[in-house]
Amino acid sequence: MNMLKKLRMEKEWSQQELANRSGVSQSHIHYLESGTKQPTLTILNKLASALDVPVVEFLSEGSNSVAKEVG
């Protein structure tokens, strides 16, 4: 389970709830959680703000993180 999904599930939010709170589409969240897409820094900032965590939280889980490479 990647960090995005873990943090979302800890809040007991659906992907749609996170989408509503972050301004990131539900489909994009799905792609991020499934590893199909990698987030930009803008997307990471939106998700971190909605989840009330620092961006670094997404980068701290190594190979299972949302953002394997940023930049």
DSSP file (Angstrom, degrees, kcal/mol; ACC not computed):
  #  RESIDUE AA STRUCTURE BP1 BP2  ACC     N-H-->O    O-->H-N    N-H-->O    O-->H-N    TCO  KAPPA ALPHA  PHI   PSI    X-CA   Y-CA   Z-CA
    1    1 A M              0   0    0      0, 0.0    33,-0.1     0, 0.0    63,-0.1   0.000 360.0 360.0 360.0 129.1    0.0    0.0    0.0
    2    2 A N     >  -     0   0    0     31,-0.3     4,-2.4     1,-0.1    63,-0.2  -0.336 360.0-105.6 -80.3 167.9    1.5    3.3   -0.9
    3    3 A M  H  > S+     0   0    0     61,-0.8     4,-2.9     1,-0.2     5,-0.3   0.860 116.4  56.8 -62.6 -38.6    1.7    6.2    1.5
    4    4 A L  H  > S+     0   0    0      1,-0.2     4,-2.5     2,-0.2    -1,-0.2   0.952 111.1  42.8 -58.3 -49.8   -1.1    8.2   -0.2
    5    5 A K  H  > S+     0   0    0      2,-0.2     4,-3.0     1,-0.2     5,-0.2   0.908 113.3  53.3 -63.7 -41.3   -3.6    5.4    0.2
    6    6 A K  H  X S+     0   0    0     -4,-2.4     4,-2.0     2,-0.2    -2,-0.2   0.938 112.0  44.1 -59.4 -48.3   -2.4    4.7    3.8
    7    7 A L  H  X S+     0   0    0     -4,-2.9     4,-1.1     2,-0.2    -1,-0.2   0.893 114.7  49.7 -64.7 -40.2   -2.9    8.3    4.8
    8    8 A R  H  <>S+     0   0    0     -4,-2.5     5,-2.0    -5,-0.3     3,-0.5   0.924 111.4  48.3 -63.9 -44.6   -6.3    8.5    3.0
    9    9 A M  H ><5S+     0   0    0     -4,-3.0     3,-1.2     1,-0.2    -1,-0.2   0.846 103.5  61.1 -67.1 -34.0   -7.4    5.3    4.7
   10   10 A E  H 3<5S+     0   0    0     -4,-2.0    -1,-0.2     1,-0.3    -2,-0.2   0.840 107.8  45.2 -60.5 -32.0   -6.3    6.5    8.1
   11   11 A K  T 3<5S-     0   0    0     -4,-1.1    -1,-0.3    -3,-0.5    -2,-0.2   0.480 112.7-124.9 -86.8  -3.6   -8.8    9.4    7.7
   12   12 A E  T < 5 +     0   0    0     -3,-1.2     2,-0.3    -4,-0.3    -3,-0.2   0.875  59.4 150.3  59.1  40.3  -11.4    6.9    6.5
   13   13 A W      < -     0   0    0     -5,-2.0    -1,-0.2     4,-0.0     2,-0.1  -0.795  43.6-132.4-102.2 143.8  -11.9    8.9    3.3
   14   14 A S     >  -     0   0    0     -2,-0.3     4,-2.0    -3,-0.1     5,-0.2  -0.387  34.6-103.5 -77.3 168.4  -12.8    7.6   -0.1
   15   15 A Q  H  > S+     0   0    0      1,-0.2     4,-2.3     2,-0.2     5,-0.1   0.882 125.2  54.5 -60.3 -36.5  -10.9    8.7   -3.1
   16   16 A Q  H  > S+     0   0    0      2,-0.2     4,-2.7     1,-0.2    -1,-0.2   0.891 104.9  52.2 -66.2 -39.2  -13.7   11.0   -3.9
   17   17 A E  H  > S+     0   0    0      2,-0.2     4,-2.0     1,-0.2    -1,-0.2   0.928 111.2  46.8 -62.0 -44.7  -13.6   12.6   -0.5
   18   18 A L  H  X S+     0   0    0     -4,-2.0     4,-2.2     1,-0.2     6,-0.4   0.898 111.2  53.0 -63.2 -39.9   -9.9   13.3   -1.0
   19   19 A A  H  X S+     0   0    0     -4,-2.3     4,-2.5     1,-0.2     5,-0.4   0.931 109.1  48.6 -59.9 -46.3  -10.6   14.6   -4.4
   20   20 A N  H  < S+     0   0    0     -4,-2.7    -1,-0.2     1,-0.2    -2,-0.2   0.881 116.5  42.7 -61.4 -39.5  -13.2   17.1   -3.1
   21   21 A R  H  < S+     0   0    0     -4,-2.0    -1,-0.2    -5,-0.2    -2,-0.2   0.772 123.3  35.4 -79.9 -26.9  -10.8   18.3   -0.3
   22   22 A S  H  < S-     0   0    0     -4,-2.2    -2,-0.2     2,-0.2    -3,-0.2   0.711  95.7-125.4-101.5 -23.8   -7.7   18.5   -2.5
   23   23 A G  S  < S+     0   0    0     -4,-2.5     2,-0.4     1,-0.3    -3,-0.1   0.578  71.4 125.0  82.8   9.0   -8.9   19.7   -5.8
   24   24 A V        -     0   0    0     -5,-0.4    -1,-0.3    -6,-0.4    -2,-0.2  -0.876  69.7-106.0-100.2 132.8   -7.2   16.7   -7.5
   25   25 A S     >  -     0   0    0     -2,-0.4     4,-2.2     1,-0.1     5,-0.2  -0.181  18.6-123.7 -61.6 150.7   -9.5   14.5   -9.6
   26   26 A Q  H  > S+     0   0    0      1,-0.2     4,-2.3     2,-0.2     5,-0.1   0.883 112.7  54.0 -60.0 -39.3  -10.6   11.2   -8.2
   27   27 A S  H  > S+     0   0    0      1,-0.2     4,-2.2     2,-0.2    -1,-0.2   0.887 107.3  50.2 -65.5 -37.2   -9.3    9.4  -11.3
   28   28 A H  H  > S+     0   0    0      2,-0.2     4,-2.4     1,-0.2    -1,-0.2   0.908 109.4  51.2 -67.1 -40.5   -5.9   11.0  -10.8
   29   29 A I  H  X S+     0   0    0     -4,-2.2     4,-2.7     2,-0.2     5,-0.2   0.913 108.8  52.3 -60.3 -42.4   -5.8    9.9   -7.2
   30   30 A H  H  X S+     0   0    0     -4,-2.3     4,-2.1     1,-0.2     6,-0.2   0.933 109.7  48.3 -58.1 -47.0   -6.6    6.4   -8.4
   31   31 A Y  H  X>S+     0   0    0     -4,-2.2     5,-1.7     1,-0.2     6,-1.4   0.884 112.0  49.5 -63.0 -38.6   -3.7    6.5  -10.9
   32   32 A L  H ><5S+     0   0    0     -4,-2.4     3,-0.7     1,-0.2    -2,-0.2   0.928 112.0  47.4 -65.2 -45.1   -1.4    7.7   -8.1
   33   33 A E  H 3<5S+     0   0    0     -4,-2.7   -31,-0.3     1,-0.2    -2,-0.2   0.827 113.2  48.2 -67.3 -31.1   -2.4    5.0   -5.7
   34   34 A S  H 3<5S-     0   0    0     -4,-2.1    -1,-0.2    -5,-0.2    -2,-0.2   0.567 112.6-118.6 -86.0  -7.7   -2.1    2.3   -8.3
   35   35 A G  T <<5S+     0   0    0     -3,-0.7    -3,-0.2    -4,-0.7    -4,-0.1   0.554  81.0 120.9  84.0   7.2    1.3    3.5   -9.4
   36   36 A T  S   <S+     0   0    0     -5,-1.7     2,-0.3    -6,-0.2    -4,-0.2   0.847  77.0  28.0 -71.5 -34.5    0.2    4.3  -12.9
   37   37 A K  S    S-     0   0    0     -6,-1.4    -2,-0.2    -9,-0.2    -1,-0.1  -0.889  71.6-136.9-126.3 157.4    1.2    8.0  -12.6
   38   38 A Q        -     0   0    0     -2,-0.3    29,-0.1    29,-0.1     2,-0.1  -0.910  30.0-118.3-109.8 142.1    3.7   10.0  -10.6
   39   39 A P        -     0   0    0      0, 0.0     2,-0.2     0, 0.0    30,-0.1  -0.407  15.0-130.8 -81.2 154.3    2.7   13.3   -9.0
   40   40 A T     >  -     0   0    0     -2,-0.1     4,-2.5    30,-0.1     5,-0.2  -0.474  34.5-103.6 -85.7 169.9    4.0   16.7   -9.7
   41   41 A L  H  > S+     0   0    0      1,-0.2     4,-2.5     2,-0.2     5,-0.2   0.862 123.6  56.3 -63.6 -34.3    5.1   18.9   -6.8
   42   42 A T  H  > S+     0   0    0      2,-0.2     4,-2.1     1,-0.2    -1,-0.2   0.933 109.1  45.2 -62.2 -45.8    1.9   20.9   -7.2
   43   43 A I  H  > S+     0   0    0      2,-0.2     4,-2.6     1,-0.2     5,-0.2   0.916 111.9  52.3 -64.5 -43.5   -0.2   17.7   -6.9
   44   44 A L  H  X S+     0   0    0     -4,-2.5     4,-2.9     1,-0.2     5,-0.2   0.915 109.2  50.2 -58.9 -42.9    1.8   16.6   -3.8
   45   45 A N  H  X S+     0   0    0     -4,-2.5     4,-2.3     2,-0.2    -1,-0.2   0.908 111.1  48.5 -62.2 -42.6    1.3   20.0   -2.2
   46   46 A K  H  X S+     0   0    0     -4,-2.1     4,-2.2     2,-0.2    -2,-0.2   0.925 114.9  44.5 -63.5 -45.1   -2.5   19.8   -2.8
   47   47 A L  H  X S+     0   0    0     -4,-2.6     4,-2.3     2,-0.2    -2,-0.2   0.916 113.5  49.8 -67.1 -43.2   -2.7   16.3   -1.4
   48   48 A A  H  X>S+     0   0    0     -4,-2.9     5,-2.3    -5,-0.2     4,-0.9   0.907 111.3  49.7 -61.7 -42.6   -0.5   17.0    1.6
   49   49 A S  H ><5S+     0   0    0     -4,-2.3     3,-0.6    -5,-0.2    -1,-0.2   0.931 111.9  47.5 -63.0 -45.8   -2.6   20.1    2.4
   50   50 A A  H 3<5S+     0   0    0     -4,-2.2    -1,-0.2     1,-0.2    -2,-0.2   0.877 116.9  43.1 -62.6 -38.4   -5.8   18.2    2.3
   51   51 A L  H 3<5S-     0   0    0     -4,-2.3    -1,-0.2    -5,-0.2    -2,-0.2   0.515 108.7-126.1 -86.7  -5.7   -4.5   15.4    4.4
   52   52 A D  T <<5 +     0   0    0     -4,-0.9    -3,-0.2    -3,-0.6    -4,-0.1   0.911  69.2 119.0  59.7  46.4   -2.8   17.8    6.8
   53   53 A V  S   <S-     0   0    0     -5,-2.3    -1,-0.2    -6,-0.1    -2,-0.1  -0.943  70.3 -98.6-133.3 156.2    0.6   16.3    6.5
   54   54 A P    >   -     0   0    0      0, 0.0     3,-1.8     0, 0.0     4,-0.4  -0.457  33.5-117.3 -71.9 151.2    4.0   17.6    5.3
   55   55 A V  T >> S+     0   0    0      1,-0.3     3,-2.1     2,-0.2     4,-0.6   0.860 112.4  68.5 -54.8 -37.1    4.9   16.8    1.7
   56   56 A V  H >> S+     0   0    0      1,-0.3     3,-0.9     2,-0.2     4,-0.8   0.756  83.0  74.2 -57.9 -23.4    7.9   14.9    3.0
   57   57 A E  H <4 S+     0   0    0     -3,-1.8     3,-0.5     1,-0.3    -1,-0.3   0.848  95.1  50.7 -56.9 -34.4    5.5   12.3    4.4
   58   58 A F  H <4 S+     0   0    0     -3,-2.1     8,-0.7    -4,-0.4     9,-0.7   0.709 111.3  48.2 -75.4 -20.1    4.9   11.1    0.8
   59   59 A L  H X< S+     0   0    0     -3,-0.9     3,-0.6    -4,-0.6    -1,-0.2   0.492  93.3  76.8 -98.8  -4.9    8.7   10.7    0.2
   60   60 A S  T 3< S+     0   0    0     -4,-0.8    -1,-0.2    -3,-0.5    -2,-0.1   0.434  76.4  72.0 -91.7   0.6    9.6    8.9    3.4
   61   61 A E  T >  S-     0   0    0     -3,-0.3     3,-1.4     1,-0.3    -1,-0.2   0.275  85.3-145.0-102.3  12.5    8.4    5.4    2.5
   62   62 A G  G X  S+     0   0    0     -3,-0.6     3,-1.7     1,-0.3    -1,-0.3  -0.393  73.8   2.6  66.2-131.6   11.1    4.5   -0.1
   63   63 A S  G 3  S+     0   0    0      1,-0.3    -1,-0.3    -2,-0.1     5,-0.1   0.643 132.2  55.7 -69.4 -14.6   10.0    2.4   -3.0
   64   64 A N  G <  S+     0   0    0     -3,-1.4   -61,-0.8     3,-0.1    -1,-0.3   0.348  84.1 113.7 -97.6   6.7    6.3    2.3   -1.8
   65   65 A S  S <  S-     0   0    0     -3,-1.7     3,-0.2   -63,-0.2    -6,-0.1  -0.232  76.6-118.5 -73.6 166.2    5.9    6.0   -1.7
   66   66 A V  S    S+     0   0    0     -8,-0.7     2,-0.8     1,-0.2     3,-0.2   0.914 106.7  45.7 -67.2 -43.6    3.6    8.0   -4.0
   67   67 A A        +     0   0    0     -9,-0.7    -1,-0.2     1,-0.2     3,-0.2  -0.838  57.9 170.7-108.8  98.5    6.5    9.9   -5.5
   68   68 A K  S    S+     0   0    0     -2,-0.8     2,-0.4     1,-0.3    -1,-0.2   0.849  81.4  12.4 -73.1 -33.9    9.5    7.7   -6.4
   69   69 A E        -     0   0    0     -3,-0.2     2,-0.4   -30,-0.1    -1,-0.3  -0.992  69.8-167.3-142.2 136.0   11.1   10.6   -8.1
   70   70 A V              0   0    0     -2,-0.4   -30,-0.1    -3,-0.2    -3,-0.0  -0.987 360.0 360.0-124.2 133.3   10.2   14.3   -8.0
   71   71 A G              0   0    0     -2,-0.4    -1,-0.1     0, 0.0   -31,-0.1   0.431 360.0 360.0 112.9 360.0   11.5   16.9  -10.4
